[in-house]
Amino acid sequence: MGIYRSEIADLRKNIGENIGQKIIIKESPGKRSKPQEKIATIENVYNSYFRVKFEEANRVGSYNYTDLFTRSVEVSMYNGETYEPLVQPQLEVKKTRAQEATLIENS
């Protein structure tokens, strides 16, 4: 199954309600590279992406909502004490015939 528009709309709304909030963005630059974490502040939300301002350098970046669903980018929001992962809907994974057979056997 794919990502539904309603899921993106819910995520956009959640991020939009937290404009000005501190977040940690964790992104993987490649297979062999170590994931990088950056502290940023949510600046604005748009239809297909949101913009953040990074603390370490006076620069901005933007991320697609679909990047969050595909887990190529992870966002943790600051709740006043700690950073908690942004909750995302779980995408259904298409089952293979072998997995379906195992489920039927175990039922």
N, C-alpha and C positions, 0 to 999 in steps of 0.2 A: 504494500500500500504506500501511497505517497503522503506528502504533507498537505493537509487541508487548509483552505483559506481561513477558516474559523480559528484554527490553531495559531496561524500567523497573526491574525487579528487579536487574539487573546494575549499573545506574547508582546505585540506592539503596545497594547493597552497597559500591560504590566510594566514594561520599560518606561512608557510615557508617564505613568504615575510616579515614577522615581527620578524624574529629571532633576539634576543637581546632586544626586546620590553618588557616593563613592562606590566603585566596583573594582574587582580584580578581573582582568581579562587574561585568560590562559590560551595561548595558541601554539600549535605545532608547526614549525617552519618546514619540516620534512620528516621522512621516516627515520633518518639516522640522527637528527638533531634533537636536543633536549627541549621540551616545551618551555616557552618563555612566559613569565607572569609579569603583568604591568598594572600599576594602579592608575585609575582614570576616574573621571566624573562624567556622567551622562549629560550631554549638552542639548541634544534635540532628537526627535524621532520623526521619521518620514515613512511613506507607504511601504517601501521595500528594504529600508536600512535605518540604522540609528548612528548618531555621531557622538564621539566621546573626546574629551580633552585629557591628555596624559599629564601626570604630575612631574615625571622626571625631566621632561623637556617641554617647552612651550609649543606643543604641536597637537594637532587633532587627527583622529582616525575615524573610519567608518566601517561598520560590519553589517552584513546581511542577516536577516532573521533566519534564513535557511541554514546559514553556517552554524547557528546554535542547535538546530534540529539534527544536523548531520554530525555534530560534535567536533567539527574542525576548529571551533572556538567555544570555550567554556567561560561563562560569566558567573561570578559570585558577588552578591550584593552585601553591602555593609548594613547591619541591622542596629547599629549603635554600640555593639560590644564585639561582635565577630562577623566574619564574612560567611554567608551561607549561599550554597549553589542556587542559581536561578532554576526553579522547578519547571521542567519541560514535559509535555505530554510524551508518553512512550509510543514510538512508532511500531506498528505490527510488522513482524518479519515473516516473509513468506516461508512456510514450512516445506521441507523436502518430503518426498514420498517415504523415505526411510524414517524420518522423524514422526510422520503421521502413523506409520505402521507400528512404531514403538509405543506411541500413545494409545493406540487401539489395543495392543497386547497387554498393556499395563492397566487397562480399564476393567 
